[in-house]
């Protein structure tokens, strides 16, 4: 079930609500009971521990290839 993040305009608290996508635009009360909340745009996290390669392969020598331009011909 998707998790949506909200911020309370009254107290500034940020909280999450698990609900079906069909209810994604329904209002949500903050845990302190305030009704003036706004849904936040959340970033999607994808599993894994390696970081993405830098644009251009991350090397200073230019050239493509599997190891910075030296091994692929």
ABEGO torsion letter per residue (X at the ends): XBBBBBBBAAAGBBBBBBBBAAAAABBBBBAAGBABBBBBBBBBBBBEABBBBBBGGGBAAEEBEAAGGAABX
